[in-house]
Amino acid sequence: MPSKSSARLAALTVAAVCSAASTVVIVSPAHAESVRVHDIQGTTRISPYAGRQVADVTGIVTGVRGYGSSRGFWIQDPEPDADPATSEGIFVFTSSVPKVAVGDAVSVSGTVTEYVPGGASTGNQSLTEITRPTVTVVSSGNAVPAATRITARSVPRAYTPQAGGGSVDALPLRPSKYALDLYESLEGMNVQVSDARVVGATDPYTELWVTVKPTENPNRRGGTVYGSYDDQNTGRLQIQSLGAVADFPDATVGDTLAGTTAGPLDYNQYGGYTLVANDMGTLESGGTERETTRAQKRGELAVATYNVENLDPSDDTFAAHAAAIVGNLSSPDIVSLEEIQDDNGATDDGTVTADETVGRLIDAIVAAGGPRYDWRSVDPVDKADGGEPGGNIRQVFLFDPERVSFTDRPGGDATTATGVTKKHGKAALTLSPGRVDPADAAWENSRKPLAGEFVFRGKTVFVIANHFASKGGDQGLTSSYQPPARGSETQRHLQAQAVNAFVKDILAVQKNADVIALGDINDYEFSATTRLLEDDGALWSAVKSLPRSERYSYVYQGNSQVLDQILVSPSIRRGSGLSYDSVHINAEFHDQISDHDPQVLRFRP
């Protein structure tokens, strides 16, 4: 079953991945040797036979992949050795549709290769393969080696050995101590999970995530919460299928794959270790439903953030987003929208206005029974703010003029910074709406913060809408390098410092000012990015008012995690009636209209 496309390395004969320099070394093939599968796999992540030719490697075919860019089949030696560190299975890369069937006993000759999904620059682990194979079918209809059960008891609590940021490739596997070592020791083998709870919904690439550890950092809706860099949730496992795409289950977090799900254990670019199922369990609903937050009371101001995922006029999701804002979010007074695209979406013709995009959403909200919101934003410079090429995503304020007013101070544009001044003894913005320090290098090829000044029941509230730099390019949790590098943090740290400094400018003029910084922060509530936003107590992330098990707005690779946040100044935090809700309507569902869950803050200014 096809998953996300990825480019195969041009050179298929790879001898080793040098752990010190993380370079791929090409070695000339040696004379073919007759070896067993466990000899090839060895006791580390890199085969001792990498780059060498092997002959007459025998095994039973346990799975056949005839689609995508990685066509081939898996074999497993039915006579294992006694070493738990050595896998008995291996993938044979054929490049074309294989001419074997499950249950065939085969003899394979070829070159042992360490293939790095996505390329060496990703930091991914390599997958041991036999490439350029010559295959002989010895017999057919043989019993497939029994699947090794992956269970809560068999998977260690510790996730991975540490290497100070270096490669773990050369370290001896310790499958009884580390989860990633266990999975590596089963690479290519026939494995199974039973009655596994879904912790990552079926995605557009026909894959989902389960856990074999249902009590590992659970939330009340069936997910697994990611609450620390040191607690990666070892029971998570990606599931794909070797069957028809149409037969793949549409799973939501909290559902269960009942019975047995079994097949070869693969490793890919988008999630690491993956059970590629020949046999798929039966999907049983967990009853997970979309949440609805309560309506704000008369004296409460409700402020929300919602990433609408590249919304443009050609999309068919306007009615669904409107229903979510009116029904599930109970029509907040102010909504910060992220990823509003320009009026022709990804068409790259210089268009930067978003009047049609926003207008269609407002009309849909009215049709759904909600208020006719007014709105404010600042159009970006064409192709200067990142995101989908040509889309010119930006943040937009929606506000209900029956409940709040917007203080307009003209002059704000894509390149002019708003500032803070004093009016009548209180803080005020020089430009509203305006952008926060758009020329700062922190915002290069990234969305600039949008600042606005609102009035609710006679009291001023400053709102700063953000969409920080993405995590693109970071090494994954299953990386060869441990702990994995999070290079994207560098820009977010600069962005956090810039927003924090702007908030401090407001508080320096008016110590008790009500300030809200919110949006898609693209980082966790426990991250250094958040700590920098909170520096010196200028802000506090209100998601931390929730129990730890309820702190999430996004589900990635089976980890329920915080990316969207609403941070508040001391006067709001210490005031009366602060109420926070992460409204789970998207991230846990296979039929999501965005990959983010909106957040709602209610308080009394």
C-alpha positions as CSV (number, residue, x, y, z in Angstrom):
1,M,0.0,0.0,0.0
2,P,1.6,3.3,-1.1
3,S,2.8,5.7,1.6
4,K,4.5,9.1,1.2
5,S,6.7,9.2,-1.8
6,S,10.4,9.5,-1.2
7,A,13.5,9.5,-3.4
8,R,15.7,6.4,-3.3
9,L,19.4,6.9,-2.9
10,A,21.1,7.0,-6.3
11,A,23.8,4.7,-5.1
12,L,22.4,1.4,-3.9
13,T,25.7,-0.3,-3.0
14,V,26.5,1.1,0.4
15,A,29.1,-0.4,2.6
16,A,28.7,1.4,5.9
17,V,27.5,4.5,7.6
18,C,30.4,6.0,9.4
19,S,29.1,6.9,12.8
20,A,31.6,9.6,13.6
21,A,31.2,11.6,10.4
22,S,27.8,10.3,9.4
23,T,29.0,9.8,5.8
24,V,28.1,7.0,3.4
25,V,31.1,5.0,2.3
26,I,31.0,3.1,-1.0
27,V,33.0,-0.2,-1.0
28,S,33.7,-2.4,-4.0
29,P,31.8,-5.7,-3.8
30,A,33.8,-8.7,-2.5
31,H,33.5,-12.3,-3.7
32,A,30.0,-13.7,-3.0
33,E,29.7,-15.5,0.3
34,S,27.1,-18.0,1.4
35,V,25.6,-16.7,4.7
36,R,22.3,-16.7,6.7
37,V,20.0,-13.8,7.2
38,H,21.1,-13.3,10.8
39,D,24.7,-13.1,9.7
40,I,23.8,-10.3,7.3
41,Q,21.8,-8.4,9.9
42,G,24.4,-8.7,12.6
43,T,24.2,-7.2,16.1
44,T,24.3,-3.5,15.2
45,R,22.2,-1.3,12.9
46,I,24.8,-1.7,10.1
47,S,25.3,-5.0,8.4
48,P,28.8,-6.5,8.7
49,Y,28.3,-7.5,5.0
50,A,27.3,-4.0,3.8
51,G,28.6,-3.5,0.3
52,R,29.5,-7.1,-0.2
53,Q,28.0,-9.8,-2.4
54,V,26.2,-12.7,-0.8
55,A,25.0,-15.9,-2.3
56,D,22.3,-18.5,-1.6
57,V,20.6,-16.7,1.3
58,T,17.6,-18.8,2.1
59,G,14.3,-18.0,3.6
60,I,10.5,-18.1,3.4
61,V,8.7,-15.1,1.7
62,T,6.6,-13.4,4.4
63,G,5.4,-10.4,2.4
64,V,5.4,-8.9,-1.1
65,R,5.3,-5.2,-2.0
66,G,4.5,-4.7,-5.7
67,Y,3.8,-0.9,-5.6
68,G,5.6,2.3,-5.0
69,S,9.3,3.1,-5.4
70,S,10.4,0.4,-3.0
71,R,9.2,-2.8,-4.7
72,G,10.5,-6.1,-3.3
73,F,9.7,-8.8,-0.8
74,W,10.7,-9.9,2.7
75,I,12.2,-13.3,3.6
76,Q,12.7,-14.9,7.0
77,D,14.9,-17.7,8.0
78,P,12.7,-20.4,9.6
79,E,15.7,-21.6,11.6
80,P,16.8,-18.7,13.9
81,D,19.9,-18.5,15.8
82,A,20.0,-18.0,19.6
83,D,21.0,-14.3,19.6
84,P,18.0,-12.0,20.3
85,A,20.0,-9.0,18.7
86,T,20.1,-10.5,15.2
87,S,17.1,-10.2,13.0
88,E,16.0,-13.3,11.0
89,G,14.3,-11.2,8.3
90,I,15.4,-9.0,5.5
91,F,14.0,-7.0,2.6
92,V,15.0,-7.9,-1.0
93,F,14.7,-4.9,-3.2
94,T,13.8,-5.8,-6.8
95,S,12.8,-2.4,-8.2
96,S,10.1,-4.1,-10.3
97,V,7.1,-6.2,-9.2
98,P,8.5,-9.3,-7.6
99,K,7.8,-12.7,-9.1
100,V,7.4,-14.5,-5.8
101,A,4.5,-15.2,-3.4
102,V,4.1,-15.5,0.3
103,G,5.1,-19.0,1.4
104,D,7.7,-19.5,-1.3
105,A,11.0,-20.9,-0.1
106,V,13.7,-18.9,-2.0
107,S,17.4,-18.6,-2.4
108,V,18.7,-15.1,-3.0
109,S,22.0,-13.8,-4.2
110,G,22.8,-10.1,-4.4
111,T,24.5,-7.2,-2.8
112,V,23.9,-6.2,0.9
113,T,22.9,-2.5,1.0
114,E,22.3,-0.1,3.8
115,Y,19.5,2.1,2.3
116,V,18.7,5.4,4.2
117,P,15.0,6.4,3.5
118,G,15.0,10.0,2.4
119,G,18.7,10.2,2.1
120,A,21.6,10.5,4.5
121,S,20.8,14.2,5.2
122,T,17.6,13.2,7.0
123,G,19.5,11.5,9.8
124,N,17.2,8.5,9.4
125,Q,18.4,5.0,10.3
126,S,19.3,2.7,7.4
127,L,17.4,-0.3,6.3
128,T,19.4,-3.4,5.6
129,E,18.5,-4.9,2.2
130,I,19.7,-7.3,-0.5
131,T,19.7,-5.4,-3.8
132,R,20.3,-6.4,-7.4
133,P,19.1,-9.9,-6.5
134,T,19.0,-13.2,-8.3
135,V,16.1,-15.1,-6.9
136,T,15.4,-18.9,-7.2
137,V,12.1,-20.3,-6.0
138,V,12.9,-23.6,-4.3
139,S,9.3,-24.5,-3.3
140,S,5.9,-23.0,-2.7
141,G,3.1,-23.2,-0.2
142,N,5.4,-23.3,2.8
143,A,4.2,-22.2,6.3
144,V,5.3,-18.6,7.0
145,P,7.5,-18.4,10.2
146,A,5.3,-17.5,13.2
147,A,5.0,-13.8,13.9
148,T,6.9,-12.4,16.8
149,R,4.5,-10.7,19.2
150,I,5.1,-7.1,20.1
151,T,3.5,-6.4,23.4
152,A,3.6,-4.1,26.4
153,R,5.8,-6.5,28.2
154,S,8.2,-7.1,25.3
155,V,8.9,-3.4,24.6
156,P,11.3,-1.8,27.0
157,R,10.5,1.4,28.9
158,A,13.7,3.2,27.7
159,Y,13.4,4.4,24.1
160,T,16.9,4.5,22.7
161,P,20.6,4.5,23.7
162,Q,22.1,8.0,23.9
163,A,25.1,9.0,21.9
164,G,25.5,12.7,22.8
165,G,23.9,13.7,19.5
166,G,26.1,11.2,17.6
167,S,25.1,8.1,15.7
168,V,24.0,5.0,17.5
169,D,24.6,2.9,14.4
170,A,27.7,1.1,15.7
171,L,26.4,0.4,19.2
172,P,25.6,-3.2,20.0
173,L,21.8,-3.8,20.0
174,R,20.3,-4.3,23.4
175,P,16.7,-5.3,22.6
176,S,15.8,-6.0,26.2
177,K,16.8,-2.5,27.3
178,Y,15.8,-0.1,24.5
179,A,12.7,0.0,22.4
180,L,14.4,1.1,19.2
181,D,17.0,-1.7,19.7
182,L,14.1,-4.2,20.0
183,Y,12.5,-2.9,16.8
184,E,15.8,-3.0,15.0
185,S,16.4,-6.6,16.1
186,L,13.1,-7.4,14.5
187,E,13.7,-5.5,11.3
188,G,12.4,-7.4,8.3
189,M,10.8,-10.1,10.5
190,N,7.2,-11.2,10.6
191,V,5.7,-9.5,13.7
192,Q,2.2,-9.0,15.1
193,V,0.3,-6.8,17.5
194,S,-3.0,-7.7,19.1
195,D,-6.0,-5.6,20.1
196,A,-4.0,-2.5,19.6
197,R,-5.5,0.9,20.3
198,V,-5.3,3.6,17.6
199,V,-3.3,6.6,18.7
200,G,-2.8,8.2,15.3
201,A,-5.8,8.4,12.9
202,T,-5.7,7.1,9.3
203,D,-4.0,9.7,7.1
204,P,-4.2,10.5,3.4
205,Y,-1.3,8.1,2.8
206,T,-3.2,5.1,4.2
207,E,-1.3,4.6,7.4
208,L,-2.2,4.9,11.1
209,W,-0.5,4.5,14.5
210,V,-1.3,2.1,17.3
211,T,0.2,1.6,20.7
212,V,0.9,-1.7,22.4
213,K,1.1,0.1,25.7
214,P,-2.4,1.4,26.4
215,T,-1.4,2.7,29.9
216,E,1.6,4.7,28.6
217,N,0.8,8.4,29.1
218,P,-2.8,8.0,28.1
219,N,-5.4,10.7,27.7
220,R,-9.1,10.2,28.2
221,R,-9.9,10.1,24.5
222,G,-7.6,7.2,23.7
223,G,-4.4,8.9,22.6
224,T,-0.9,8.9,23.9
225,V,0.4,12.3,25.2
226,Y,3.9,13.5,24.4
227,G,4.9,15.5,27.5
228,S,8.7,15.4,27.5
229,Y,11.7,15.0,25.3
230,D,12.7,12.2,27.6
231,D,9.4,10.2,27.3
232,Q,8.9,9.4,23.6
233,N,6.2,6.8,24.1
234,T,7.8,3.5,23.3
235,G,4.7,1.6,22.5
236,R,3.8,3.5,19.3
237,L,4.1,1.7,16.0
238,Q,3.0,2.7,12.5
239,I,0.7,0.4,10.5
240,Q,0.6,0.2,6.7
241,S,-0.9,-2.6,4.6
242,L,0.1,-4.8,1.8
243,G,-3.6,-5.2,0.9
244,A,-5.8,-3.0,-1.3
245,V,-6.0,0.7,-0.4
246,A,-9.8,0.5,-0.4
247,D,-9.6,-2.1,2.4
248,F,-7.5,0.0,4.8
249,P,-9.6,1.1,7.8
250,D,-10.6,4.7,8.4
251,A,-9.5,4.8,12.0
252,T,-9.9,7.6,14.6
253,V,-7.9,7.9,17.8
254,G,-9.4,5.7,20.5
255,D,-10.5,3.0,18.0
256,T,-9.0,-0.5,18.3
257,L,-7.5,-2.8,15.7
258,A,-9.1,-5.9,17.3
259,G,-7.6,-9.3,16.9
260,T,-4.2,-9.8,15.1
261,T,-2.4,-7.3,12.8
262,A,0.6,-9.1,11.4
263,G,3.3,-8.6,8.7
264,P,6.9,-7.7,8.1
265,L,8.5,-4.9,10.2
266,D,9.8,-2.2,7.8
267,Y,11.5,1.1,8.4
268,N,10.6,4.2,6.4
269,Q,11.2,7.9,6.1
270,Y,7.9,9.0,7.6
271,G,7.7,7.3,11.0
272,G,10.5,4.8,11.3
273,Y,9.6,1.3,12.2
274,T,6.4,0.2,10.5
275,L,4.4,-3.0,10.6
276,V,3.4,-3.6,6.9
277,A,0.4,-5.8,7.4
278,N,-0.6,-8.9,5.5
279,D,-3.3,-9.5,8.0
280,M,-5.2,-6.5,9.4
281,G,-7.2,-6.5,12.6
282,T,-10.8,-5.6,12.6
283,L,-11.5,-1.9,13.4
284,E,-13.7,-1.4,16.4
285,S,-14.9,2.1,17.2
286,G,-13.8,3.7,20.4
287,G,-16.7,6.2,20.2
288,T,-14.4,9.3,20.1
289,E,-16.6,12.4,19.3
290,R,-15.7,15.9,18.4
291,E,-15.8,18.3,21.4
292,T,-17.8,21.4,21.9
293,T,-16.6,24.1,24.3
294,R,-19.1,26.1,26.3
295,A,-20.2,29.6,25.3
296,Q,-18.6,32.6,27.0
297,K,-20.7,34.4,29.6
298,R,-21.7,38.0,29.2
299,G,-18.7,39.4,31.1
300,E,-16.2,36.9,29.6
301,L,-14.1,37.6,26.6
302,A,-13.5,34.5,24.5
303,V,-10.4,34.5,22.4
304,A,-9.5,31.5,20.1
305,T,-6.7,30.4,17.8
306,Y,-7.4,28.1,14.8
307,N,-5.0,27.0,12.1
308,V,-7.3,26.4,9.1
309,E,-4.6,24.6,7.0
310,N,-4.0,26.6,3.8
311,L,-7.5,27.8,3.4
312,D,-8.1,29.4,0.0
313,P,-11.3,30.1,-2.2
314,S,-11.0,26.9,-4.1
315,D,-11.4,24.7,-0.9
316,D,-14.6,22.9,-0.1
317,T,-14.1,23.2,3.7
318,F,-15.6,26.6,4.3
319,A,-18.9,25.3,5.6
320,A,-17.2,22.8,7.8
321,H,-14.8,25.4,9.3
322,A,-17.8,27.7,9.9
323,A,-19.7,24.9,11.6
324,A,-16.7,24.3,13.8
325,I,-16.3,28.0,14.8
326,V,-20.1,28.5,15.4
327,G,-20.9,25.1,16.9
328,N,-17.7,23.6,18.5
329,L,-16.1,26.9,19.5
330,S,-19.4,28.6,20.4
331,S,-18.6,31.7,18.3
332,P,-15.6,33.3,20.2
333,D,-15.4,37.0,20.4
334,I,-12.0,37.1,18.7
335,V,-10.5,34.4,16.5
336,S,-6.9,34.4,15.4
337,L,-6.8,32.4,12.1
338,E,-3.5,30.9,10.8
339,E,-2.8,29.7,7.3
340,I,-5.3,31.9,5.5
341,Q,-4.0,31.9,1.9
342,D,-4.4,34.7,-0.7
343,D,-7.3,35.0,-3.1
344,N,-6.1,32.4,-5.6
345,G,-4.3,30.0,-3.3
346,A,-1.2,28.3,-4.6
347,T,-1.4,30.1,-8.0
348,D,1.8,32.0,-8.1
349,D,0.9,35.2,-9.9
350,G,1.8,37.9,-7.4
351,T,-1.6,38.1,-5.7
352,V,-1.4,38.8,-1.9
353,T,-4.9,40.0,-1.0
354,A,-7.1,37.6,1.0
355,D,-10.4,39.5,0.9
356,E,-12.2,36.7,-1.0
357,T,-10.8,33.9,1.2
358,V,-11.8,35.7,4.4
359,G,-15.1,36.9,3.0
360,R,-16.2,33.4,2.1
361,L,-15.4,32.1,5.6
362,I,-17.4,35.0,7.2
363,D,-20.4,34.3,4.9
364,A,-20.2,30.6,5.8
365,I,-20.2,31.5,9.5
366,V,-23.3,33.6,9.1
367,A,-25.0,30.8,7.2
368,A,-24.1,28.5,10.0
369,G,-25.9,30.7,12.5
370,G,-23.0,32.7,13.8
371,P,-22.2,36.4,14.0
372,R,-21.1,38.4,11.0
373,Y,-17.5,38.8,12.0
374,D,-15.4,41.8,11.0
375,W,-11.8,41.2,10.3
376,R,-8.3,42.8,10.2
377,S,-5.0,41.6,8.7
378,V,-1.9,42.8,6.9
379,D,-1.1,41.5,3.4
380,P,2.4,40.0,3.2
381,V,5.1,40.7,0.6
382,D,4.7,38.1,-2.1
383,K,6.6,34.9,-1.4
384,A,8.2,36.4,1.7
385,D,6.4,34.5,4.5
386,G,7.0,30.8,3.7
387,G,4.3,28.2,3.5
388,E,2.9,26.7,0.3
389,P,4.6,28.4,-2.7
390,G,2.3,31.1,-4.1
391,G,-0.2,30.8,-1.2
392,N,1.1,33.7,0.9
393,I,-0.3,32.5,4.2
394,R,-0.9,35.0,6.9
395,Q,-2.7,35.5,10.2
396,V,-6.1,37.1,10.3
397,F,-8.2,38.5,13.2
398,L,-11.9,37.8,13.1
399,F,-13.9,39.7,15.8
400,D,-17.6,40.0,16.6
401,P,-18.4,43.7,16.4
402,E,-21.5,43.2,18.6
403,R,-19.2,42.1,21.4
404,V,-15.8,43.8,20.8
405,S,-14.4,46.8,18.9
406,F,-11.1,47.1,17.1
407,T,-9.0,50.2,17.5
408,D,-7.7,51.1,14.1
409,R,-4.5,53.0,13.8
410,P,-3.6,53.3,10.1
411,G,-0.3,52.8,8.5
412,G,0.4,49.2,9.1
413,D,1.8,47.3,6.1
414,A,4.0,44.3,5.4
415,T,7.3,46.0,6.1
416,T,6.5,48.7,8.7
417,A,6.8,47.7,12.4
418,T,4.2,48.6,14.9
419,G,5.4,50.0,18.2
420,V,4.2,50.9,21.7
421,T,3.4,54.3,22.9
422,K,1.5,55.9,25.8
423,K,-2.0,57.4,25.4
424,H,-3.9,58.9,28.3
425,G,-1.4,57.1,30.6
426,K,-1.9,53.7,29.2
427,A,-0.2,51.5,26.5
428,A,-1.3,51.8,22.9
429,L,0.0,50.5,19.6
430,T,1.4,52.9,17.1
431,L,-0.2,50.9,14.2
432,S,-3.2,48.6,14.6
433,P,-3.3,46.3,12.9
434,G,0.5,46.1,12.5
435,R,3.3,43.7,12.3
436,V,5.9,43.0,15.0
437,D,9.4,43.9,13.8
438,P,8.9,42.4,10.3
439,A,12.5,43.3,9.3
440,D,14.0,41.2,12.1
441,A,16.0,38.2,10.7
442,A,13.9,36.0,13.0
443,W,11.0,36.3,10.5
444,E,12.9,35.5,7.3
445,N,10.7,33.3,5.1
446,S,8.3,33.0,8.0
447,R,5.0,34.6,9.1
448,K,5.4,37.9,10.8
449,P,3.3,38.4,14.0
450,L,0.1,40.4,13.6
451,A,-0.7,42.8,16.5
452,G,-4.0,44.4,17.2
453,E,-5.7,46.5,19.8
454,F,-9.3,45.5,20.9
455,V,-11.7,47.0,23.4
456,F,-14.2,44.8,25.4
457,R,-16.6,46.5,27.8
458,G,-14.4,49.5,27.9
459,K,-11.1,47.7,28.5
460,T,-8.2,47.4,26.1
461,V,-6.9,44.0,25.2
462,F,-3.7,43.6,23.0
463,V,-3.7,40.5,20.9
464,I,-0.6,39.2,19.0
465,A,-1.3,36.5,16.4
466,N,1.6,34.2,15.6
467,H,2.6,31.4,13.3
468,F,6.2,30.4,14.1
469,A,8.6,28.5,11.9
470,S,7.8,24.9,11.3
471,K,9.7,21.8,12.5
472,G,10.7,20.9,9.0
473,G,14.2,19.4,8.7
474,D,14.4,18.2,12.3
475,Q,15.7,14.7,12.9
476,G,12.9,12.2,13.9
477,L,12.6,10.4,17.1
478,T,13.8,7.2,15.4
479,S,16.9,8.9,14.0
480,S,20.3,7.4,13.9
481,Y,21.4,10.4,16.0
482,Q,20.4,10.4,19.6
483,P,19.2,12.6,20.9
484,P,18.0,13.9,17.6
485,A,18.9,17.4,16.4
486,R,16.1,19.9,16.4
487,G,17.7,22.5,14.1
488,S,14.4,24.3,13.4
489,E,14.4,25.5,17.0
490,T,17.0,28.2,16.3
491,Q,14.6,30.3,14.3
492,R,11.7,29.8,16.7
493,H,13.9,30.8,19.6
494,L,14.6,34.1,17.9
495,Q,10.9,34.5,17.1
496,A,10.0,33.9,20.7
497,Q,12.5,36.4,22.0
498,A,11.1,39.0,19.5
499,V,7.5,38.5,20.7
500,N,8.6,38.5,24.3
501,A,10.4,41.8,23.9
502,F,7.4,43.3,22.2
503,V,5.1,42.2,25.1
504,K,7.7,43.6,27.6
505,D,7.5,47.0,25.7
506,I,3.7,47.0,26.4
507,L,4.1,46.1,30.0
508,A,6.8,48.7,30.5
509,V,4.3,51.3,29.6
510,Q,1.4,49.7,31.4
511,K,2.2,47.0,34.0
512,N,-1.3,45.7,34.2
513,A,-2.0,45.6,30.5
514,D,-4.0,42.6,29.2
515,V,-1.9,41.0,26.5
516,I,-2.5,37.8,24.6
517,A,0.1,36.1,22.3
518,L,-1.4,33.2,20.6
519,G,-1.3,31.0,17.5
520,D,0.5,28.1,15.9
521,I,3.7,28.3,17.9
522,N,5.0,25.0,16.3
523,D,6.5,24.0,19.6
524,Y,5.6,22.2,22.9
525,E,4.5,23.8,26.2
526,F,7.7,22.3,27.7
527,S,10.0,23.6,25.0
528,A,12.7,26.2,25.2
529,T,10.6,28.2,22.7
530,T,7.8,28.5,25.2
531,R,10.2,29.3,28.0
532,L,11.6,32.2,25.9
533,L,8.1,33.5,25.2
534,E,7.5,33.4,29.0
535,D,10.8,35.0,29.9
536,D,10.7,37.2,33.1
537,G,7.0,36.4,33.6
538,A,5.9,38.5,30.7
539,L,3.7,35.7,29.4
540,W,2.4,32.4,30.6
541,S,1.2,29.5,28.4
542,A,-2.4,28.9,29.6
543,V,-2.5,25.4,28.2
544,K,-0.6,24.6,31.4
545,S,-3.7,25.3,33.3
546,L,-5.0,21.9,32.0
547,P,-4.1,18.5,33.4
548,R,-1.0,17.1,31.6
549,S,-3.1,14.4,30.0
550,E,-5.2,17.1,28.3
551,R,-2.4,19.2,26.8
552,Y,-2.4,18.6,23.1
553,S,-3.6,20.2,19.9
554,Y,-2.0,18.0,17.3
555,V,-1.2,14.3,16.7
556,Y,2.1,13.4,15.1
557,Q,3.3,9.9,14.6
558,G,0.9,8.7,17.4
559,N,2.0,11.4,19.9
560,S,-0.7,13.8,21.0
561,Q,1.2,17.0,21.5
562,V,1.0,20.8,21.9
563,L,1.8,23.0,19.0
564,D,-1.0,25.7,19.3
565,Q,-0.9,27.9,22.4
566,I,-2.4,30.9,24.0
567,L,-0.1,32.8,26.3
568,V,-1.3,35.6,28.6
569,S,0.2,38.5,30.6
570,P,0.3,38.5,34.4
571,S,-2.9,40.6,34.7
572,I,-4.9,37.9,32.9
573,R,-3.3,35.0,34.6
574,R,-3.8,36.5,38.0
575,G,-7.3,37.8,37.3
576,S,-10.5,36.0,38.0
577,G,-12.2,33.3,35.9
578,L,-9.5,32.2,33.5
579,S,-10.7,29.2,31.6
580,Y,-8.9,27.3,28.9
581,D,-10.0,24.6,26.4
582,S,-8.2,22.7,23.8
583,V,-11.2,21.7,21.6
584,H,-10.5,18.4,20.0
585,I,-12.3,18.5,16.6
586,N,-9.6,17.6,14.1
587,A,-6.3,16.1,15.1
588,E,-7.7,12.8,16.3
589,F,-10.0,12.2,13.3
590,H,-9.4,10.6,9.9
591,D,-11.9,13.0,8.3
592,Q,-10.3,16.1,9.7
593,I,-10.6,19.5,7.9
594,S,-7.4,20.8,9.5
595,D,-4.6,19.0,11.3
596,H,-4.8,21.3,14.2
597,D,-7.3,21.6,17.1
598,P,-8.4,25.1,18.0
599,Q,-7.8,26.6,21.4
600,V,-10.1,28.8,23.4
601,L,-9.4,31.1,26.3
602,R,-12.1,32.8,28.3
603,F,-11.4,35.5,31.0
604,R,-12.8,38.7,32.5
605,P,-10.7,41.7,31.5
